[in-house]
């Protein structure tokens, strides 16, 4: 989004809605965050079983993005076989009321459409 000043200079401004959706948008991020909120801690394999339509590559990529955005914490246990657990960070937890509200809205819309 570009904003023009009276002096005809253009500067880039950040739209907070765009910023938020870049961090949580996408096909899987909302579902990952929601399921982590329900279970507190999930291993990779558990997430893979819960989110059945995601490929391993996409799940790994999405988890990395969520970790980079400091929404998800990844804890690695140095043992054989390797064990990795995912949980929400405090920042990630802040999103849960909004995701819950979106879930309720989606349920109402689905009921209206009788899907």
Number of C-alpha atoms within 10 A of each C-alpha: 8 10 11 11 9 6 6 8 8 11 11 9 10 11 10 9 8 11 11 11 10 11 16 22 12 11 12 17 18 19 16 24 23 21 18 21 17 10 9 12 17 20 15 16 13 11 19 17 10 12 15 8 12 16 11 12 8 13 19 14 12 19 21 15 16 21 18 12 15 16 22 23 20 20 13 11 11 9 8 6 7 8 13 15 16 20 23 26 14 12 12 21 17 12 18 18 11 11 16 13 11 13 14 12 12 12 13 12 12 11 10 9 8 7 7
